[in-house]
Amino acid sequence: MSAIVTTLEQRIGRGATTQEFFVNMGPQHPSTHGVLRLVLKLEGETVKDVIPVLGYVHRGVEKMGEHLSYRQFVHLTDRLDYLSALANNWAVAKAVEKAAGIETNERIETIRTLVAELQRIASHQLWWGVFGMDLGAFTPFLYGFRDRERITDILEETIGARLTMNYIQPGGVMFDLHPDFQRKVKEFIAYFRPKLEEYETLLSRNIIAQERMRGVGVLEAAQAVALGATGPVLRASGVAHDLRKSEPYGVYGKVEFDVPVGARGDCWDRYWVRIEEIRQSLRIIEQLIENIPEGKHLLVKPAVRTKVPEGITYSQVETARGVFGVLLVSDGKDVPYRIHVRTPNFNNLWAITRIAPGWRVADLVTMISSLDIVVPDIDR
Amino acid sequence: METHELISAVQALEPAAVPREKVDRAAVVAPVERFLELMARLRDEPDLRFDMLCTHTAIDWIAEARLELVYCLYSTVHRHYLVVSASVPREAAVMPSMQALWPIAEWQEREVYDLFGVRYTGHPDLRRILLDDDWQGFPLRKDYRDDFMLEGPK
């Protein structure tokens, strides 16, 4: 006697097989964070292989750099990783200052450190919001953007731009701090500390979010290093490599902060490391904001065409996503002979080809988001 | 390790390596013939342990008709840097791939191939990475021209 009620398995038919197929994820997919295309080799829902296809926003920044003065090149760097614009500016300024022997003062370095840390917080806030949305939670997105707005306002007052900020130049910063800067930063810290606890309650302690992050997309420490991963991606795998600690620049050598390090290298560790980094950045700002040294904010003529002596200089800074390096090759002129930018995202991206196989498509979205990719920085 | 110690350590491994002048950190120029062997030892020697390939790029020295391939190495164990470079002729730019030593080289080399036209032997997937597959020429070479380029003021 046949059953009246059938099961789904009977409806599909026993022995239904799956086959491998290729699916394009992107270039216009919301969770690829910009125009990144991933070609996925799938077997059912399971990811077999990921092939990133780049170049949709390649602008030839390095070629343009060969025709621009050093100060002009600063203006291109904020179009790379637009969430770490100030750190990128700084990397160029640092390279030119090192190569040409330009001095800075304590005030300049303090201002640079302050604005770079503010932007690191803003970047992590945006990441946190978008990460929540990638997991299917809409509220974090609103919270993240609401609080990021405060930092954007503070920086806008001093710098004049909200996103593509050009502020740090060789020999100083372009404008002095706005008179309200100190007061507003202090207000922001008082406002944001409790909000960060809210973030934790909303997403970190959410069981669904935890289940989707823990154990997903494990990147081993040795693998992360060999893949050239830096920043929170590397630190989540247990390697405490942070340029702010290992080769202090700015005034990082004078402030106390910890380098959060993960244990397993899964999505949860990458998440946790970034949340913890927000706390450390707040700590750094608190130590600096009370006593900003007096002095000039710019020690060269504003539009000077700096000549850099012949040679190669490589300078790096720690952005919100990892090591941003500038390799500057000069033949003694006021434009670089060759300028190469080593961007953190280009190197971090490839971890996805190692950690994604074997997971479901939905987990792939979590993993991409946990790598915190900014595509213009990959494509340059 | 200090700069001079690093350079002598490299020279102990490869006598033909010479220090590269005018670089802000330890830098050597090594011959192309035994380059892969040298890099493998730089990665594995316990005193050196260059486990990270920070970046790899090229410089087009057009006046000397050569491309200088630059490898910036870092050791997360000893926290020291080393810049290793090698020169290949512009017209026959061939280099062994470092992909087996540092997997990130696979993509960094694709970029150098894309923009400079260096061919890497032993590379599993040498395709253009940033430009279209049918792009003509290698834009970061100094003599590159195309219809869309503007001549800058002289």
HADDOCK unambig.tbl for C-alpha pairs under 7 A between the chains (distance, minus, plus):
assign (segid A and resid 54 and name CA) (segid B and resid 129 and name CA) 6.15 0.50 0.50
assign (segid A and resid 54 and name CA) (segid B and resid 130 and name CA) 5.62 0.50 0.50
assign (segid A and resid 55 and name CA) (segid B and resid 129 and name CA) 6.69 0.50 0.50
assign (segid A and resid 55 and name CA) (segid B and resid 130 and name CA) 3.97 0.50 0.50
assign (segid A and resid 55 and name CA) (segid B and resid 131 and name CA) 5.94 0.50 0.50
assign (segid A and resid 58 and name CA) (segid B and resid 130 and name CA) 6.35 0.50 0.50
assign (segid A and resid 63 and name CA) (segid B and resid 140 and name CA) 6.05 0.50 0.50
assign (segid A and resid 225 and name CA) (segid B and resid 51 and name CA) 6.61 0.50 0.50
assign (segid A and resid 225 and name CA) (segid B and resid 52 and name CA) 5.63 0.50 0.50
assign (segid A and resid 226 and name CA) (segid B and resid 51 and name CA) 6.17 0.50 0.50
assign (segid A and resid 226 and name CA) (segid B and resid 52 and name CA) 5.44 0.50 0.50
assign (segid A and resid 226 and name CA) (segid B and resid 102 and name CA) 5.16 0.50 0.50
assign (segid A and resid 226 and name CA) (segid B and resid 103 and name CA) 6.19 0.50 0.50
assign (segid A and resid 226 and name CA) (segid B and resid 104 and name CA) 6.71 0.50 0.50
assign (segid A and resid 227 and name CA) (segid B and resid 102 and name CA) 6.62 0.50 0.50
assign (segid A and resid 227 and name CA) (segid B and resid 103 and name CA) 5.66 0.50 0.50
assign (segid A and resid 227 and name CA) (segid B and resid 104 and name CA) 4.67 0.50 0.50
assign (segid A and resid 228 and name CA) (segid B and resid 52 and name CA) 5.77 0.50 0.50
assign (segid A and resid 228 and name CA) (segid B and resid 53 and name CA) 6.14 0.50 0.50
assign (segid A and resid 228 and name CA) (segid B and resid 54 and name CA) 6.11 0.50 0.50
assign (segid A and resid 228 and name CA) (segid B and resid 104 and name CA) 6.07 0.50 0.50
assign (segid A and resid 311 and name CA) (segid B and resid 22 and name CA) 4.61 0.50 0.50
assign (segid A and resid 311 and name CA) (segid B and resid 23 and name CA) 5.71 0.50 0.50
assign (segid A and resid 312 and name CA) (segid B and resid 22 and name CA) 6.23 0.50 0.50
assign (segid A and resid 312 and name CA) (segid B and resid 23 and name CA) 4.68 0.50 0.50
assign (segid A and resid 312 and name CA) (segid B and resid 24 and name CA) 6.52 0.50 0.50
assign (segid A and resid 313 and name CA) (segid B and resid 23 and name CA) 5.96 0.50 0.50
assign (segid A and resid 313 and name CA) (segid B and resid 24 and name CA) 5.31 0.50 0.50
assign (segid A and resid 338 and name CA) (segid B and resid 59 and name CA) 6.72 0.50 0.50
assign (segid A and resid 342 and name CA) (segid B and resid 55 and name CA) 6.17 0.50 0.50
assign (segid A and resid 347 and name CA) (segid B and resid 104 and name CA) 6.98 0.50 0.50
assign (segid A and resid 379 and name CA) (segid B and resid 130 and name CA) 6.47 0.50 0.50
